[in-house]
Amino acid sequence: MPPTPSRWISSAFLAVLLATALPAAARTPPASAAAPLAPTPPMGWNSWDAYGLTIDETDFKANATVLAGLRPYGWTYAVVDEGWYMADPFADKVPARKYQLDGNGLLIPAPGRFPSAADGKGFKPLADWVHAQGLKFGLHIVRGIPKQAVDQNLPIAGTSFRAADAADTSDTCPWDDGDYGIKDTPAGQAYYDSMMALYAGWGLDFLKVDCIADHPYKVSEIRQISAAIAKTGRPIALSLSPGPTSLAHADEVGQLSQMWRISNDVWDGWTFPHPKPNDDFPRGVGDAFDIVAGWAPHAGDGHWPDADMLPFGTLAPHPGWGDPRQSRLTAEEQRTQFTLWAIARSPLILGANLTKLDNATRALITNREVIKVNQTTRESHPVTDLPAGFDKARAWAATGADGTRYLAVFNLGAKTATLTAAWDRLGQPQGRHVARDLWTGRHLPGSEKLTVTLPAHGSALYAVE
């Protein structure tokens, strides 16, 4: 039955009613066009690669404490990934996981796993603690409305709509069946408005929304969530998953979000077999080069193509895919991934169990000069028309905000390779140049060409003068 006029009106006033109910701190004025919400690629940590569905308050705080120590290098966001609302994340079926809902059909933290959320406090105590560490707080959700809320036909806060009015029961995420999609109607918008008002009141800074950027691409729900965030007045960065987002949607996702996945999940391998047609899960580091190259023109202030997380270090105790393990990427492959992500200006999101951070991984993720390439370059692109001998190699060039020129060279082959090219064939001005390797600190003598020997799947990143 169509909504009555009173229901349409109450939906229109929902954002005002909820926004005025937010704490003053949550009603931070939105970023202006001159100061975008994510002026540089976001950097942080996400719980999925190490904890899967099982992250709890104790483990989250332990990892965030380590992340706070990395804050001087730019690592900022601490993100609770999927499962925080499940009473039993180890259950095989969604009903047995017992999603925790409030009286308005909104997901709330499972208090058995997040004790500070008890008595209706939600994530506000944990977000306050994260902010006190100098960090920003993030959450993951799957788009839509929980089926439990629809089964109970719970009310939507601030309106006379109910869950059944908002739910598109013909639409369920194909790989996560706990929710229905949201109708592109006033009732659907009202549900997302109520959700974002709740999260803003908790002090949320970052929202990762899954099953929305690809398989399937749900632009109506992206628009609804983006609009609902704007109504809160709080600057909440919006991240869209999974990938690969189609290049055909580049302008749209760039206007509606701060980052969006351009690849299916990247895990700790160079490549992975895909025996089933049209199955590209999981992706390896070696798959990323052509993907990020296609998205290079679309990276810029406030909108960042996301090549996915960095699966370094300890992926345990309950990784989101596979058995508990140390990253299976070699040291060279990890450096290559970090180099490519840096010069391609992808967001940098760590997946490791930070409480078990080893010295090699720490050194990798605290190289200030490599991070500077990611955070300050304004022009970054793959070098095309490479010379002979580069058939299994790639190169990227970038220019920093201070005018510094950067060059990354990658050996995609399975054997050590020596690569030689004139500077102007590598995206640099013609002539004689000196260069410094940002990973080793080694200076190359002045020359009219670059000669570099790289191990299998290895790379080098230079500042060129």
Rosetta blueprint (number, residue, H / E / L):
1 M L
2 P L
3 P L
4 T L
5 P H
6 S H
7 R H
8 W H
9 I H
10 S H
11 S H
12 A H
13 F H
14 L H
15 A H
16 V H
17 L H
18 L H
19 A H
20 T H
21 A H
22 L L
23 P L
24 A H
25 A H
26 A H
27 R L
28 T L
29 P L
30 P L
31 A L
32 S L
33 A L
34 A L
35 A L
36 P L
37 L L
38 A L
39 P L
40 T L
41 P L
42 P L
43 M E
44 G E
45 W E
46 N E
47 S L
48 W H
49 D H
50 A H
51 Y H
52 G H
53 L H
54 T H
55 I L
56 D L
57 E H
58 T H
59 D H
60 F H
61 K H
62 A H
63 N H
64 A H
65 T H
66 V H
67 L H
68 A H
69 G H
70 L H
71 R H
72 P H
73 Y H
74 G L
75 W L
76 T L
77 Y E
78 A E
79 V E
80 V E
81 D L
82 E L
83 G L
84 W L
85 Y L
86 M E
87 A L
88 D L
89 P L
90 F L
91 A L
92 D L
93 K L
94 V H
95 P H
96 A H
97 R H
98 K L
99 Y E
100 Q L
101 L E
102 D L
103 G L
104 N L
105 G L
106 L L
107 L E
108 I L
109 P L
110 A L
111 P L
112 G L
113 R L
114 F L
115 P H
116 S H
117 A H
118 A L
119 D L
120 G L
121 K L
122 G L
123 F L
124 K H
125 P H
126 L H
127 A H
128 D H
129 W H
130 V H
131 H H
132 A H
133 Q L
134 G L
135 L L
136 K E
137 F E
138 G E
139 L E
140 H E
141 I E
142 V E
143 R L
144 G L
145 I E
146 P E
147 K H
148 Q H
149 A H
150 V H
151 D H
152 Q H
153 N L
154 L L
155 P E
156 I L
157 A L
158 G L
159 T L
160 S L
161 F L
162 R E
163 A H
164 A H
165 D H
166 A H
167 A E
168 D E
169 T L
170 S L
171 D L
172 T L
173 C L
174 P L
175 W L
176 D L
177 D L
178 G L
179 D E
180 Y E
181 G E
182 I E
183 K L
184 D L
185 T L
186 P H
187 A H
188 G H
189 Q H
190 A H
191 Y H
192 Y H
193 D H
194 S H
195 M H
196 M H
197 A H
198 L H
199 Y H
200 A H
201 G H
202 W H
203 G L
204 L L
205 D L
206 F E
207 L E
208 K E
209 V E
210 D E
211 C L
212 I L
213 A E
214 D L
215 H L
216 P L
217 Y E
218 K L
219 V H
220 S H
221 E H
222 I H
223 R H
224 Q H
225 I H
226 S H
227 A H
228 A H
229 I H
230 A H
231 K H
232 T H
233 G L
234 R L
235 P L
236 I L
237 A E
238 L E
239 S E
240 L E
241 S L
242 P L
243 G L
244 P L
245 T L
246 S L
247 L H
248 A H
249 H H
250 A H
251 D H
252 E H
253 V H
254 G H
255 Q H
256 L H
257 S L
258 Q L
259 M E
260 W E
261 R E
262 I L
263 S L
264 N L
265 D L
266 V E
267 W L
268 D L
269 G L
270 W L
271 T L
272 F L
273 P L
274 H L
275 P L
276 K L
277 P L
278 N L
279 D L
280 D L
281 F L
282 P L
283 R E
284 G L
285 V H
286 G H
287 D H
288 A H
289 F H
290 D H
291 I H
292 V H
293 A H
294 G H
295 W H
296 A H
297 P H
298 H H
299 A L
300 G E
301 D L
302 G L
303 H E
304 W E
305 P E
306 D E
307 A L
308 D L
309 M L
310 L E
311 P L
312 F L
313 G L
314 T E
315 L E
316 A L
317 P L
318 H L
319 P L
320 G L
321 W L
322 G L
323 D L
324 P L
325 R E
326 Q E
327 S L
328 R L
329 L L
330 T L
331 A H
332 E H
333 E H
334 Q H
335 R H
336 T H
337 Q H
338 F H
339 T H
340 L H
341 W H
342 A H
343 I H
344 A L
345 R L
346 S L
347 P L
348 L E
349 I E
350 L E
351 G L
352 A L
353 N L
354 L H
355 T H
356 K H
357 L L
358 D L
359 N H
360 A H
361 T H
362 R H
363 A H
364 L H
365 I H
366 T L
367 N L
368 R H
369 E H
370 V H
371 I H
372 K H
373 V H
374 N H
375 Q H
376 T H
377 T E
378 R E
379 E E
380 S E
381 H E
382 P E
383 V L
384 T L
385 D L
386 L L
387 P L
388 A L
389 G L
390 F L
391 D L
392 K L
393 A E
394 R E
395 A E
396 W E
397 A E
398 A E
399 T E
400 G E
401 A L
402 D L
403 G L
404 T L
405 R E
406 Y E
407 L E
408 A E
409 V E
410 F E
411 N E
412 L L
413 G L
414 A L
415 K L
416 T L
417 A E
418 T E
419 L E
420 T E
421 A E
422 A E
423 W H
424 D H
425 R H
426 L H
427 G L
428 Q L
429 P L
430 Q L
431 G L
432 R L
433 H E
434 V E
435 A E
436 R E
437 D E
438 L L
439 W L
440 T L
441 G L
442 R L
443 H E
444 L E
445 P E
446 G E
447 S E
448 E L
449 K E
450 L E
451 T E
452 V E
453 T E
454 L E
455 P L
456 A L
457 H L
458 G L
459 S E
460 A E
461 L E
462 Y E
463 A E
464 V E
465 E L
